[in-house]
Amino acid sequence: MFVLIDLFNTFVDYREHKEIRLTYVTDATILIVMREISAGVYAQKYDYQFILGMSVLMLTLGTIRALAVKYPHKT
């Protein structure tokens, strides 16, 4: 549900400003990765390597989002 809300925000923002903000895309991607991790852990079908890889991906996406907030694109 939250992923759909973030994607809707992305499309509305694109329609208004004719550009896609990086924060909306990274938020949606972080939510998708978190859902995959929680579903896999609950179902006990992922090994530690997959969880570790997804955690590194989450760290990277979090860093990108923090930098996008700190240094916003000026139009």
C-alpha positions as CSV (number, residue, x, y, z in Angstrom):
1,M,0.0,0.0,0.0
2,F,2.8,2.4,0.9
3,V,4.6,1.6,-2.3
4,L,1.5,2.6,-4.3
5,I,1.3,5.9,-2.4
6,D,4.9,6.7,-3.1
7,L,4.5,5.9,-6.8
8,F,1.4,8.0,-7.0
9,N,3.4,10.9,-5.4
10,T,6.1,10.4,-8.1
11,F,3.6,10.6,-10.9
12,V,1.8,13.6,-9.5
13,D,5.2,15.4,-9.0
14,Y,6.2,14.5,-12.5
15,R,3.0,15.9,-13.9
16,E,3.4,19.2,-12.0
17,H,7.2,19.8,-12.4
18,K,8.1,17.6,-15.4
19,E,10.9,15.9,-13.4
20,I,11.0,12.9,-11.1
21,R,12.4,13.5,-7.6
22,L,15.0,11.1,-6.4
23,T,13.6,10.9,-2.9
24,Y,10.2,9.5,-4.1
25,V,11.9,6.8,-6.1
26,T,14.3,5.8,-3.4
27,D,11.4,5.7,-0.8
28,A,9.4,3.4,-3.0
29,T,12.5,1.2,-3.6
30,I,13.3,1.0,0.1
31,L,9.7,0.0,0.9
32,I,9.9,-2.8,-1.7
33,V,13.2,-4.1,-0.4
34,M,11.9,-4.0,3.2
35,R,8.8,-6.0,2.1
36,E,10.9,-8.6,0.4
37,I,13.2,-9.0,3.5
38,S,10.2,-9.3,5.9
39,A,8.4,-11.8,3.7
40,G,11.5,-13.9,3.2
41,V,12.3,-14.0,6.9
42,Y,8.8,-14.8,7.8
43,A,8.6,-17.6,5.3
44,Q,12.2,-18.8,6.2
45,K,13.2,-19.2,2.6
46,Y,16.2,-16.8,2.3
47,D,19.7,-17.6,3.5
48,Y,22.0,-15.1,5.2
49,Q,23.7,-14.1,2.0
50,F,20.5,-12.8,0.5
51,I,19.6,-10.9,3.7
52,L,23.1,-9.5,3.8
53,G,22.9,-8.4,0.2
54,M,19.5,-6.7,0.7
55,S,20.9,-5.0,3.8
56,V,23.7,-3.5,1.8
57,L,21.2,-2.4,-0.8
58,M,19.2,-0.7,1.9
59,L,22.2,1.0,3.3
60,T,23.1,2.3,-0.2
61,L,19.6,3.5,-0.8
62,G,19.4,5.2,2.6
63,T,22.7,7.0,1.8
64,I,21.4,8.1,-1.6
65,R,18.2,9.4,0.0
66,A,20.1,11.3,2.7
67,L,22.3,12.9,0.2
68,A,19.3,13.8,-2.0
69,V,17.7,15.5,1.0
70,K,20.9,17.3,2.1
71,Y,21.8,18.5,-1.4
72,P,18.5,19.1,-3.2
73,H,18.3,19.7,-7.0
74,K,17.8,23.3,-7.7
75,T,15.6,24.1,-10.7
